[in-house]
Amino acid sequence: MKHFLTLLFLVSVSIMSAQNTAAIAGKLIDKEYNNEPLAFGNVLIKGTTIGTTSDIDGVYQFNDLDEGRYTLVYSFVGYETKELDVAVEAGKIVSIDVEMMASAASLDEVLITTTARKESETALLLYQKNAIEIKQNIGADELSRKGLSNVANAVIKTSGVSKQEGSNTIYVRGLGDRYNSTSLNGLPITSNDPEKKNISLDLFSTDIVEYISIDKVYGPTLSGDFAGGNVDITSINYKGKGMLEISLGSTLGTNALDKFNDFKLQDGPNTLGFSNYGVPNNPLNSYNFTNSLAPIKEKPLGSAIGLKAGKSFQMGEEGSLNLFATASFDNGFEYREGINQSVSAQGAKLKSFNQERFAYNTNTTGMFNANYRLNSAHTIAYNFLAVNSSNQMRDSYQGFIRDIAEANNGFIQRSTYVQNTLMIHQLLGSHKLSDKFELDWATSYNKVEGDMPDRTQNTLKFSDDTNSYVFAQNTITDNHRYYQNLVEDEIAANISLSYKLNEDENGVSKGKATVGYNGRLKQRDFEAIQFNFRISGSELNSPVNPDDLDLFFSQPNFENGNFGIESFAGLTPQTYDGEQLIHAGYASLEYQLSDKLSTVAGLRFERVEQTVSWRTQLDASGKSNTFNRNEFLPSVILKYELNDQQNLRLGASKTYTLPQFKERALFIYEDVTEVKVGNPDLYPSQNYNLDLKWEVFPKNSELFSITAFGKYIVDPINEITLASSTNDISFINTGDAGYVYGAEIELRKDLFNFDEEHSNILSAGLNASFMQTHQDLDSEKVRRETNYNTNLTNDTSGFTGASDLLLNADLSYIKDFNTDGNIMATLAYAYTSDKIYALGVETKGNLVDKSVGSLDFILKTKLNKHLGIDLTVINILNPAIERIQENASEDITVLSYKRGSFFKLGLNYKL
């Protein structure tokens, strides 16, 4: 940066020689952040209206000053204000570097937080401009402006990122869950779902977020299990004398309101999202299951409450301790109704229903951060995060069931409750060992428990003979209760040592060399048991009430032999266990090759060991499967500064993609209309990645960028529909190679500034991604490498989960008032084009999710410095969510419903 100041000095002197004026330039130094540059500090010339703001490198500048004496006033929210007298002479420049520190006298204002420079959109854009790495960031300011309540909703607002409707799966550049990764403060987070590699991002409230980074270009510090992108959540590091904020909210869904007096949920789970029940005692020899099969009724009024607190303490002359804590709870109700069916290759119905779903979700989050700064060279931080989420669904399916209810008189009831608990402990340290050496380390322990206690399913049909419902039983599993539990532990450690290279006479380094180690040990224990109810022949024609099945399923009827209870292998559950160990070492070189050209080049080595063992109904004897891999992963990123406002960037790398435990375990996951089964023969893919990006920063708050990208994937993994009567889906290396190529456009623009002195701005944002995916499909390869004797319908295909077009657009109006109040309104639109859900086989067409667009409106008001009121309207357009099965004669709709719109009202008060 001092090179820049020197250049600035020479240019300024040349200009002043001609104009006979003076100048002042310098740098603001943040003593609270290891002497890093202080961005967005205010520098005013006292007694005048002349002022400026330091840039991302802390640099400020005044030109064209008359000769004389000036008083400069340096300030930053929460920091001590400084005044300096300066004398300047014509034709000369005065250089002044100023150290800024927080002081007790000014800490009252800090809550606004000194970390605001990391949260603001302008700060993150400037960071993006100056960094060598290619990444996107979304900060707390943008999260608030767009009314984004969780991390999942946040990341899909960035270019090239989408979310699969009806699930928590995130797609980056058309690549789904297995190709992406998630981290918190740079440390990995384990999954909460046995079907997924990544944790559900909607578990993370944006209340804990300072900013989110999305890396779509690989670098040596990232895990090699990478192809789409890595989402890193940086938690809040509060600084200030003290703050306390409380927020209240309520949510109403239009669909749920239509069922206001008849909203049905299952018995058992409490409204806070916690449960303490499980498999009953002696379940095979008596009927003593805890929960009733009769539904309970709730009023579908969602609510939310949140609490934040923070305080900073001075510890000696240089030390400080920053504490921050937040706790929140929110819940919500959803209702939907529509088509859900599965059909054969010829279009014949296997199951065809009108599905009705009542859903209730909760999220309880607690976080505590402690950041201890010993002095300017040493900091240690501890982060604790606890999340409890629950999802409750009561589904009813009415219609056609082949071989059971072919007169469209079938009726299936299914109640599912899932509780996920996540605990994260992190300890991080940063140490400046000398002027050249820096040491950073971090370690974490994560524990996730996913519990599905007492999922119930009952199959009935309407009988014209009795003019009522009776039980239907084609297989013993048609009426059952199911219990599932997953526990996953993960220990991770990072350590890196950096050395500054080639300092010039001004002490400015041209780069640094870094070596590091990353280690991860992940262990998963999964078990499930299902109790099937065999209805006796004489009872299959007895009338029953679907809303009061307890009259039939009771201890007296069990003793009378009206039904029996069976399970796989008695009381021994089905199980699979997984263990994954990764040791990684890396070296990287970050270097300024010239005044305009910079690079980060690295090499990473990973030793990967993954073992999965199982004992399930598909393999009662029990088996295990292990693979070991040595991965050498080179990467390079080049940045060329075309001028002060434009950069050209290039990134190239090799990575890999691991199959997940659940994908390799020979275990069946059964839903009503589809079944997923693991494939023990699945193995990793290899990925080759290339990115080229041009970006322009017209102003600090504006951006225009175009990115071209391509990926070549060897042995790609896909979900395919197997040739089976139950519509099974599995995970297969479907061909030798595939590729993805496309372009991304991002635009942020201030359209109008109605008031230069106060914020009164109309701005717009747009990002769009255009993609093409292609892969060769090889049925012979599938038959050769697996036990699945199947014929893929097509020889080529796009990738599952990939959309040709992704679009996000927003229009925002922000106005500040003189009374510490403001108003902020945003209209946000998102669009996702068609994408393949699963590949077809045996002449059966692909399953395709159809395009969908959504529109949201967010209004946030701050009445004064204490009180704010928010209003959010989600999914205004309420489009139909549709999935079709491609068919030679005519595409068939297999899934269709509408989510409805949601109105959220919030109140927050800050002390």
Secondary structure as UniProt FT lines:
FT   HELIX           2..19
FT   STRAND          22..30
FT   HELIX           31..33
FT   TURN            34..35
FT   STRAND          36..37
FT   TURN            39..40
FT   STRAND          42..45
FT   TURN            46..47
FT   STRAND          51..53
FT   TURN            56..57
FT   STRAND          59..65
FT   STRAND          68..75
FT   TURN            77..78
FT   STRAND          82..88
FT   TURN            90..91
FT   STRAND          93..100
FT   TURN            104..106
FT   HELIX           107..112
FT   TURN            114..115
FT   HELIX           116..119
FT   HELIX           121..130
FT   STRAND          135..139
FT   HELIX           140..145
FT   TURN            146..147
FT   HELIX           151..155
FT   TURN            156..157
FT   TURN            159..160
FT   STRAND          161..163
FT   TURN            165..166
FT   STRAND          170..172
FT   TURN            173..174
FT   HELIX           177..179
FT   STRAND          180..184
FT   TURN            185..186
FT   STRAND          187..188
FT   TURN            194..195
FT   HELIX           201..203
FT   HELIX           206..208
FT   STRAND          209..215
FT   TURN            220..221
FT   STRAND          229..235
FT   STRAND          243..253
FT   HELIX           254..258
FT   TURN            259..261
FT   STRAND          263..265
FT   TURN            271..272
FT   TURN            283..285
FT   STRAND          296..298
FT   STRAND          302..315
FT   TURN            316..318
FT   STRAND          319..343
FT   TURN            345..346
FT   STRAND          349..375
FT   TURN            376..377
FT   STRAND          378..401
FT   TURN            402..404
FT   STRAND          405..432
FT   STRAND          437..463
FT   TURN            464..467
FT   STRAND          468..471
FT   HELIX           476..478
FT   STRAND          480..503
FT   TURN            505..506
FT   STRAND          509..535
FT   HELIX           537..539
FT   TURN            540..541
FT   TURN            546..547
FT   HELIX           549..551
FT   HELIX           555..559
FT   TURN            560..561
FT   STRAND          563..567
FT   TURN            568..571
FT   STRAND          574..592
FT   STRAND          597..616
FT   TURN            617..618
FT   STRAND          619..643
FT   TURN            644..645
FT   STRAND          646..657
FT   HELIX           661..664
FT   STRAND          668..670
FT   STRAND          675..677
FT   TURN            680..681
FT   STRAND          685..696
FT   TURN            700..701
FT   STRAND          703..714
FT   STRAND          717..721
FT   TURN            725..726
FT   STRAND          728..733
FT   STRAND          737..753
FT   STRAND          760..776
FT   HELIX           779..785
FT   STRAND          796..797
FT   STRAND          805..816
FT   TURN            818..819
FT   STRAND          822..832
FT   STRAND          835..839
FT   TURN            842..843
FT   STRAND          847..849
FT   STRAND          852..862
FT   STRAND          867..874
FT   STRAND          880..885
FT   STRAND          892..898
FT   STRAND          902..910
//
